[in-house]
Amino acid sequence: MRGHVRYGGVTGEPNAQVDNPDPFTPPAWRSPVYRTPEPIIWAVQLTRLIWRLAWFVIRHPLLDLAAGIVFLIWVRAGWPGLVALAATAAVILGALRLWRPRWFTRLVTAPLRDRWRWWFYRRHWHSVLTITGLAPAYRGRVMLPVLRNVRAGRCADRVTVRLVSGQSPKQFADRADQLAHGFGAHVCRVRANMPGSVVLELVRRDALADPIPALPIPDIATVDLGALPVGRCEDGSPFTVRLHGTHLLIAGATGAGKGSYLWSLVRAMLPLINAGLVRVLACDPKLMELAFGRAIFDRHGDYAADPGHIAALLETAVADMQDRAARFAGRQRDHTPTTEDPFTVVLVDEVAFLTAYQADRKLRERTLAALATLTTQGRAVGYCVVAALQDPRKEVLNIRNLFPDKIALRLDEPSQADLVLGDGARDRGARCDEISTDPPTGAGVGFIRLEGDPDPVRVRAAWVTDTDIQAMTRPYAHPAWLALPGRETA
């Protein structure tokens, strides 16, 4: 065989026969190469460039207008005009920052921060996703998930990602630790979004590392029973808890900070308590947590510590609730707090002792039956149960699922996070067993899961000290109580 051989108009070269003494080696034909003329290549690239510029202009009309103004001023006035324009813009932005700081944040700071963080993730996107195995190859091409947009907060970023066809959010969740280290974040949590996309929550700075002092008592006009300020979320935003129309379960080991949540809720509701729009029934079997505020509860509700008295208090609450439901029947379906029918909050500390550990079986059954009735029938008529416990097992509190909203603080075992917050909560980032046992670092830190939202959110409640509680109870206290040792500083 010599030179080139033509078969059907296709020219190839028998490479396998070149310098090969074996005459029986089958030929390996090389595919023909067609060279595109350079003018065509330049024309195609120029067309692409023009199209991209046109698309950029269409998508950014404000930027186009600004560029047009700058160009017009430069043509008309030269460099002095541009300097005057820059000075005018700086004065306007400074005035907006002082006059309307929220507008400045929304219109200037937030977009710039979002764009800066988007550029940061874009710069590392290809390498991080390739190394973590989230950029699959298909037909010889690397299919990279698309970085859509970034919402940057003070402490965390929310990165929206469009998945490659065939990918699932679980693949990203399994590599959350790798993504966190790859992007220089403390933690990465994967949140489910619309089909075909996920949201990566990347925490850059821990806003919950330091204790939060007690929040100020709000003005009565600003109190919202659907959003009571309790502390701070991981992204630095205010942490609010809804009580009206729901029930709340708080689980945590000893010293995890359950009292911070109970007292922060009481503190947030105090103006409405004073106005008679909220009534609090406090059940305090260990006599150490809610007893500090007994003066408030005796004035605007009730207080019980003995298991027998607690069972009677809960049964009385059930009777009142059923009487209110009978009066509301056929007249209204929703409850609005009034002085005649106030919103009633049942605070139960150490509910596990009342439902599982106390020796009297009849008292256990009475207490459990009353709590079950309140949690199943009380939401619509203005009754809310807030229960705190240490042991979240089902045999300890078998009505655990009757609490729509749940908070899990530090727990002893990894599996307990799923017992409190639902199956898969720990896989979605609720690592309650890893919360620090050091009180300044971990007390009050936990994860909340709301009804209808499977994703847990890391939060921390404000620390309400004994001095804060005494200041709250001082207007209600009897002079004899104030004369006791240690109360003079209240």
C-alpha angles and dihedrals in degrees: 000000000000134000116332126346120211120211118177093338095306117118120211140158125236096231094169091064097051111109090345116132092195107094092191097063109116114240119253108214118213117222114250117258121222115194115216113222113252095236089061091050091050091048093052093048092047090051091052091049093050092048093050092049091049092049091049090052091049093049096047109046095155092052089049091052092049092048090049092052092048091049093047092050091048091052093047103036107013122211096337089059092052091050091050090049092051092049092049091050091049092051092049093049092047092050091048090050091054098037101040111013092172091054090048091052093047097043103033117010100042097048092047092048091047091050093047093051090045089055090049093053092042090056092054098030101097097044097044096047093044094051093046091053097245095120105075124196120237122184091341095311127109109236106209122194110244120250101221109175142334128220107196120200131183093269108010142033127220109210118191114210129189109217127229113251108276096024124118134202089248090068089059092043091054089056098041094118092051092049091050093053092041093056096037096248130140095228137005120203123185116220123193114242133172117324111292097022142072136195119231112208105203115187112209099175130022106238090182099057095102128053115264115227119232112287117242117264105261127233114262092243092060099046112115117182088204093058113027112176109240107155141302137313124228092258091056096256121128115277112226130180127209117219105160108090098010146060127238131214119195118193126182144135123260110297094013093124106259090146090060090063095045094050094040089056092049090047092051092050096043097104091053090044089055090049092053093244094113128045122194124205108194122201110190112171095169094049092219109090114037096027089085090069098040091120090062094046094047090052099042106024133339141292131210133173106167112086091233092051090046092054090049092047091052093047090051089051089052091051092049091047093051091047090053091048090053090052092047094047110117092001107071139356100199130056125234115188114248133162089255094048107023124185105264121212118192109204112197118183118195093007090173090069091054096046103035118004108047115098099230107087095193092054089050091053093046092049094046092047092051093048091048091052093048094048094047100042107021105075098077095046098048105270123131129182118207109187129181126196143160102216113056097186118132094238089057096050112010092179091064092119092058089075107085095193122049137184122198117196126179110332131188101230132041093231093058092074089066091046091059104031100029137260115322095016094123092049087055091056107277097130097167093162090063096056110118119261090213105105097219090052106033110019109113094010114126148124126266126204117192128205110277095012115094095189115093118221123212112234142161128213122222116258110247106198127207088257091055091050092048090051089052094050098041096091090055101040125108114241090242090059091051090053092062116109113275095021098091091085093058 
